[in-house]
Amino acid sequence: MISEAADAVRKAIAPRQPTVAIVLGSGLGFLGEEIGDAVRVPYARIPGFPQPTVQGHAGELIAGTLEGAAVLAQSGRFHLYEGHDPAVVALPVRVFAVLGIRTLIVTNAAGGIRRTMRPGSLMLIADHLNFTGRQPLAGPLVEGEERFPDMSDPYDGELRARARAVAAEERIPLEEGTYAATLGPSYETKAEIEMLKRVGADAVGMSTVPEVIIARARGIRCIGISIVTNLAAGLGAPTLSHKEVLETAERVKGDLGRLVKGIVRICDA
């Protein structure tokens, strides 16, 4: 399935040869509109790619140029909580690897846990905690992947340093911390948030970690950004909603867009 999907994408975007891939999280599809000379490939045309069921996820790959770099954006990701097998969630990143992608930029919407986080904060992901109960590398070894990839620095330290420099130059407030991934789709309880806080989580969401694990097993450099779209359970509003996630993403899209563009520039340097 990986080779069939990669062949379909390669034919659809030819002669473009992107080296940077961007995964757009909930409400972040607007970044796809920033891509110039764009070719859009609906998931329906790619073998093995299901249609996203979550509001804010368009369901297409977008190939083109951003800040002079050849990029491929995934507008709409697949989530474990939609009932997908980890192999399906991992499929886009495996396709990226076959296409020659060298750097993966992952974005997501997250709930803030650390007290300095406020709705609208941007957090550079320094590390992660996998509380999904799933491991996308489990099972037979896939050709081209490392069986036991090193995860001591999953989010490339050099890229993070350069991203901090971009944020400082652009005067974009940027937090940095640890992202915890849970299975979802229900939001966490107050007790679960207290537990996550005690084990070192600064923000929590329902994505990203499976994709980064596969990327590292394929030798792809990763950098991740969370938009803190709400405070986690017990820390802010009495109830949580996906509507709030989308509204906050819309509010901070200017800062996020400038930050991602700056990261694309340094990735292609």
Phi and psi in degrees as a GROMACS rama.xvg file:
@    title "Ramachandran Plot"
@    xaxis  label "Phi"
@    yaxis  label "Psi"
@TYPE xy
-62.208  -48.1697  ILE-2
-66.7645  -38.2363  SER-3
-63.4274  -43.6807  GLU-4
-65.3447  -42.6956  ALA-5
-64.0818  -40.7768  ALA-6
-62.1616  -41.5475  ASP-7
-63.6341  -41.7505  ALA-8
-68.5267  -44.3418  VAL-9
-57.8749  -44.8853  ARG-10
-65.7286  -38.1974  LYS-11
-70.6239  -31.8976  ALA-12
-102.725  -3.85248  ILE-13
-53.501  141.241  ALA-14
-95.1698  15.0038  PRO-15
-63.4515  142.761  ARG-16
-132.643  79.5002  GLN-17
-66.6776  148.062  PRO-18
-116.149  -12.5091  THR-19
-123.114  131.041  VAL-20
-113.485  144.495  ALA-21
-126.132  123.97  ILE-22
-97.9861  120.575  VAL-23
-96.3812  120.765  LEU-24
-82.2324  -170.305  GLY-25
-56.5946  123.974  SER-26
76.1818  6.63606  GLY-27
-107.094  11.8901  LEU-28
-63.2076  -15.9428  GLY-29
-58.9283  -25.7143  PHE-30
-63.9921  -27.1447  LEU-31
-62.7628  -27.1713  GLY-32
-73.9591  -15.2545  GLU-33
-83.1548  -9.90876  GLU-34
-81.3718  126.846  ILE-35
-90.0871  159.766  GLY-36
50.1134  45.4525  ASP-37
-81.3877  140.132  ALA-38
-116.291  125.631  VAL-39
-105.792  129.714  ARG-40
-118.439  104.133  VAL-41
-61.7292  146.154  PRO-42
-59.0758  -27.6652  TYR-43
-60.7639  -20.461  ALA-44
-93.5662  1.1111  ARG-45
-115.685  117.597  ILE-46
-56.0761  131.235  PRO-47
87.0851  -7.96373  GLY-48
-91.2941  112.334  PHE-49
-79.0881  166.378  PRO-50
-84.502  128.658  GLN-51
-60.3175  147.324  PRO-52
-110.935  2.36605  THR-53
-103.339  134.063  VAL-54
-58.9319  136.028  GLN-55
96.8566  3.27002  GLY-56
-123.311  109.195  HIS-57
-70.7442  -43.9913  ALA-58
95.3267  52.5016  GLY-59
-159.461  154.583  GLU-60
-98.2187  141.28  LEU-61
-125.258  116.546  ILE-62
-107.214  138.908  ALA-63
172.697  -149.559  GLY-64
-121.606  143.429  THR-65
-141.645  121.084  LEU-66
55.6772  34.4357  GLU-67
81.3179  -1.81844  GLY-68
-102.168  147.971  ALA-69
-81.5769  118.665  ALA-70
-126.896  161.332  VAL-71
-133.465  115.9  LEU-72
-104.054  135.218  ALA-73
-98.1918  102.779  GLN-74
-94.9469  91.0211  SER-75
113.449  112.097  GLY-76
-104.712  168.623  ARG-77
-102.416  136.588  PHE-78
-113.387  147.835  HIS-79
-59.9287  -36.7446  LEU-80
-69.5764  -12.8249  TYR-81
-78.307  -2.68927  GLU-82
97.4135  6.03726  GLY-83
-76.0352  145.146  HIS-84
-67.115  147.924  ASP-85
-53.3319  -30.768  PRO-86
-65.2899  -32.5418  ALA-87
-71.9696  -43.3506  VAL-88
-60.1301  -35.4126  VAL-89
-83.2608  -14.0234  ALA-90
-56.3642  -46.7678  LEU-91
-57.2451  -42.2207  PRO-92
-66.9519  -36.8327  VAL-93
-64.5475  -36.98  ARG-94
-65.8077  -42.5072  VAL-95
-55.9405  -43.1439  PHE-96
-62.1302  -43.3599  ALA-97
-63.4324  -33.0852  VAL-98
-77.9106  -6.29131  LEU-99
95.291  15.5287  GLY-100
-63.8124  133.791  ILE-101
-107.206  -23.0105  ARG-102
-134.547  135.426  THR-103
-117.539  123.636  LEU-104
-104.33  117.661  ILE-105
-109.919  135.635  VAL-106
-123.779  154.083  THR-107
-157.224  165.113  ASN-108
-97.9945  138.245  ALA-109
-142.701  158.93  ALA-110
-91.5315  134.792  GLY-111
-80.8088  134.163  GLY-112
-111.137  -47.5507  ILE-113
-63.2929  141.362  ARG-114
-62.7661  -24.708  ARG-115
-77.1119  -11.6709  THR-116
-79.7586  133.919  MET-117
-127.559  156.244  ARG-118
-54.9051  126.14  PRO-119
103.765  -10.0734  GLY-120
-67.5893  146.235  SER-121
-104.276  132.074  LEU-122
-122.803  119.666  MET-123
-73.5315  126.178  LEU-124
-80.7193  119.62  ILE-125
-93.6159  -29.1615  ALA-126
-163.112  173.235  ASP-127
-141.801  162.675  HIS-128
-121.222  128.291  LEU-129
-98.6982  99.4196  ASN-130
-108.373  21.8547  PHE-131
-78.0078  -21.1726  THR-132
77.1316  9.66583  GLY-133
-126.363  147.502  ARG-134
-132.909  110.419  GLN-135
-66.3164  -14.4195  PRO-136
-89.7772  -6.43272  LEU-137
-64.7232  143.726  ALA-138
106.68  -168.415  GLY-139
-57.7197  142.809  PRO-140
-66.8984  128.074  LEU-141
-85.6916  135.127  VAL-142
-55.3986  133.629  GLU-143
93.264  -3.23639  GLY-144
-111.655  149.023  GLU-145
-81.8472  134.583  GLU-146
-66.2429  -41.7648  ARG-147
-125.777  73.6518  PHE-148
-67.011  143.205  PRO-149
-72.2263  124.954  ASP-150
-115.478  23.7115  MET-151
-72.8183  -20.794  SER-152
-143.82  65.5502  ASP-153
-64.6608  -30.7006  PRO-154
-105.481  105.788  TYR-155
-45.6022  120.796  ASP-156
-62.5453  -39.5894  GLY-157
-65.2775  -43.3756  GLU-158
-64.8797  -36.9754  LEU-159
-64.862  -41.4326  ARG-160
-61.6984  -42.0141  ALA-161
-70.2399  -32.9106  ARG-162
-67.0116  -37.5751  ALA-163
-63.5879  -36.3513  ARG-164
-66.516  -39.9597  ALA-165
-60.7694  -45.7466  VAL-166
-61.605  -41.3669  ALA-167
-64.9191  -42.7941  ALA-168
-64.068  -38.8135  GLU-169
-87.3579  -2.30297  GLU-170
57.6095  45.9338  ARG-171
-103.771  117.814  ILE-172
-59.6827  130.101  PRO-173
-139.304  116.707  LEU-174
-84.0633  172.406  GLU-175
-146.485  137.828  GLU-176
-175.418  -168.235  GLY-177
-100.342  131.02  THR-178
-100.981  129.286  TYR-179
-104.461  130.667  ALA-180
-104.978  127.574  ALA-181
-113.427  166.343  THR-182
-71.3803  -39.6368  LEU-183
70.8766  -169.449  GLY-184
-85.8618  -6.08203  PRO-185
-71.8776  146.172  SER-186
-67.8753  162.455  TYR-187
-74.6951  156.15  GLU-188
-81.8369  167.217  THR-189
-61.0283  -39.305  LYS-190
-65.6927  -38.6501  ALA-191
-66.2912  -38.4057  GLU-192
-65.9443  -40.1676  ILE-193
-61.5257  -40.4188  GLU-194
-64.0733  -45.624  MET-195
-62.1831  -39.1247  LEU-196
-61.7796  -40.5487  LYS-197
-70.5222  -26.305  ARG-198
-94.1728  4.18941  VAL-199
107.709  9.60951  GLY-200
-79.2424  137.604  ALA-201
-102.881  -23.5818  ASP-202
-151.419  157.652  ALA-203
-137.373  140.811  VAL-204
-152.979  -166.071  GLY-205
-128.629  30.9434  MET-206
-154.902  -162.73  SER-207
75.196  -50.6071  THR-208
-59.8173  -46.4364  VAL-209
-58.3266  -39.1135  PRO-210
-66.3751  -40.6261  GLU-211
-68.6358  -37.9857  VAL-212
-59.8474  -46.8318  ILE-213
-64.8887  -41.6722  ILE-214
-58.7475  -43.4734  ALA-215
-67.5074  -35.8057  ARG-216
-66.6248  -19.527  ALA-217
-101.52  2.61886  ARG-218
78.3468  19.0345  GLY-219
-89.8395  131.919  ILE-220
-71.6498  144.154  ARG-221
-126.684  145.751  CYS-222
-141.17  137.598  ILE-223
-129.071  145.511  GLY-224
-132.733  128.843  ILE-225
-105.031  136.059  SER-226
-92.2659  120.522  ILE-227
-78.8802  100.28  VAL-228
-90.2054  -14.3413  THR-229
-162.66  162.531  ASN-230
-84.5477  142.951  LEU-231
-66.193  166.678  ALA-232
-52.5178  131.659  ALA-233
87.4572  -5.31881  GLY-234
-111.345  -11.1867  LEU-235
-147.885  -121.712  GLY-236
-59.7826  150.307  ALA-237
-65.6204  -24.9012  PRO-238
-132.422  156.32  THR-239
-114.652  148.675  LEU-240
-148.498  151.331  SER-241
-68.1081  -26.7377  HIS-242
-60.2498  -41.6769  LYS-243
-62.6334  -38.5171  GLU-244
-58.1475  -49.6489  VAL-245
-66.665  -38.5537  LEU-246
-66.1609  -40.9493  GLU-247
-69.3019  -40.1997  THR-248
-58.5192  -39.72  ALA-249
-64.3067  -38.2876  GLU-250
-68.0161  -34.106  ARG-251
-105.549  12.2748  VAL-252
-63.4957  -27.007  LYS-253
-63.6845  -49.66  GLY-254
-63.8121  -43.0723  ASP-255
-64.2315  -42.2805  LEU-256
-60.6798  -44.2668  GLY-257
-65.9558  -37.6099  ARG-258
-67.2687  -45.9027  LEU-259
-63.317  -41.7035  VAL-260
-59.6374  -42.3348  LYS-261
-64.1868  -38.0519  GLY-262
-67.654  -39.6229  ILE-263
-59.4018  -40.6838  VAL-264
-60.7175  -43.6327  ARG-265
-74.8469  -28.6944  ILE-266
-67.1238  -34.1725  CYS-267
-91.0994  -2.1563  ASP-268
